[in-house]
Amino acid sequence: MTTGRRDLLTSTAEIALRYLETAGERPVAREVSLERLVEELGGPLPAAPTDPAEVIDLLDRGADPGLVVTSAGHYFGFVEGGVLPAALAADWLASAWDQNPAFFALSPAAAAVEEVCRGWLCELLGLPETASAGFTTGAQMANFTGLAVGLRRVLAAAGWDVDSDGLFGAPEVTVVVGEQRHATVDRALRLLGLGSRHLVAVPTDDQGRMRASALHDVLGGGPTLVCAQAGNVNTGAFDPLREICELAHERHAWVHVDGAFGLWAAASPSSRHLVDGVELADSWATDAHKWLNVPYDCGIVLCAHPDSHRAAMTLSASYLARSGSRDGADWTPESSRRARALPVWAALRGLGRTGVSDLVERSCAQARRFAEILSGVDGVTVLNEVVLNQVLVRVGDDDERTRAVAAAVQSGGAIWLGTTVWRGEVALRISVCDHATDDAAVTVAAEEVLRAVHAC
Ligand SMILES: *Cc1c(COP(=O)(O)O)cnc(C)c1O
C-alpha cells in the first residue's frame, strides 16, 4: 500500500525538523565528491513507481553528506543568509498551494502578496513609493531586468525602438560600470547583447567605491547606462550614490543600482547614510534570499518608471486573459514561476520595521566584532573598512598561508568561510548575514580562524 499524503507530509516535516534541530551540530560542509553523491542518488531510472515515503527517505539519505549548513549561524562564506522560521513556513505553503503568480487569474492571492511586498519594500529601502517590483530568482536576474528596462528607455529617448529593431544599427550605448562591479553585472550586459569590450569601467578607490570624479569624465551625451553598486561583494563598500545619480541624470543616463545585500543598509538608521541618494536611481536589484533570510530563491528588481518596466517585460498571446490588475509576468523576464514573494511577505510581516533593522544591525555588529578579535592578533590584518557585514582578512603577508588557513578552517567543519583576491592579494572573506549568527557563533568562528592561523 502506498503511503498516503498526510503520513508522507507529516513524516517529511519530521525529517525537516530533525535537520533543522541538529544543523548546529553538523559539520558545516563535508568533503564529498560529486561521483559519490551521484552514485548514492542515481542508478538506472526506475522502471516502475516507488512508494513516496521511500522516495523521500532515499533523498534524505542520499543528499545528506552533500548538504551545506548555511542557516545555523556558522556559515560565513559567499553572501548567503539564513532562514527565518516564518519565511520557511510560508515557503512550504507556496509549494503546497502551488500558486503561479504569472497572471492575476492564476493566483489573485500571489498577486496581492507581491503588491503588498512591493509597497513594504519601497518603504523599508527608502525608495519611491510608486516604484514597481518584480520577484526574480536572484539579484542576477534583477540586474538583468533593471538594465534591460534602462537599455530600452535610453534607446527610445534617442528615437530607437529596440523592441522591433533590436540592436542592429542602433545608436551606440555607453555602458558605465565600476571596476569592482559584481560578475553578474557582466553576465547581464552580455546577455543583453552589449558585449564586454565596450564597457567603460570607472576606476575605484581602495575600498572598491567608484570614483565619482572619474565618472564625470566618461559621461557623454548619448544613450547611457550607469551601473552603480550598493555593497561591494568583498568589502561591503558603497559607491557614492547621490553623486553618481546627480551626475548621470544631468546627462540623461539611466542609473541602475546593484544592491544585492547592500540595499538593506537602508533599513537601519545606523547604516542608512551608506545609501544616501539611492532613491534617485532609476532601477535597483536586491536579494531577499541573502539578508532578509528567506529560503532560496528570491531576488527583487525595483524600478522608478513602472510604465517602462512593464513595457520592457510584458508578453501577450491571444489566450492570456489579462486582468488590468497585477500580472506577475509583466515585471520579470519569466512567465510561470514560483510564488516566491510569499516567504518575503512572511519575513516582512513577522519582523516589521524594527525587526529588519535589528537583523541588519546585528549582522554588522557581529562583523565588526569578528574583525576586532582578528585584528588584535599578531600577523593578521583586516584589509577593509568594516562598514557593513563583510570582512577581509590577510594572514601574514602571504597568499599561500592565507589560503592554507581557509582550507584548515573549512576542513575543521565547525564554520565555513572562503577566500577572495582583493587588490592583488589573497584574503579570507567573511560575510555575516544569517539571523542565527549570534555572539557565541562569532566567538567560535574567531577561535577556529585563530587555531588555523597558529597551525599554518
Ligand atoms: C550575490 C550578489 C549578486 C548576485 O545575486 P544572486 O542572488 O546570486 O543572483 C549580485 N550582486 C551582488 C553585489 C551580490 O552580492
The ligand as a Gaussian input file, in Angstrom:
#p B3LYP/6-31G(d) Opt

LIG

0 1
 C       25.048000      37.953000      -4.626000
 C       25.222000      39.161000      -5.485000
 C       24.685000      39.235000      -6.773000
 C       24.013000      38.047000      -7.427000
 O       22.922000      37.619000      -6.707000
 P       22.249000      36.192000      -6.902000
 O       21.235000      36.197000      -5.835000
 O       23.323000      35.173000      -6.737000
 O       21.652000      36.158000      -8.268000
 C       24.815000      40.420000      -7.467000
 N       25.445000      41.464000      -6.939000
 C       25.996000      41.442000      -5.705000
 C       26.679000      42.662000      -5.174000
 C       25.899000      40.284000      -4.939000
 O       26.425000      40.243000      -3.711000

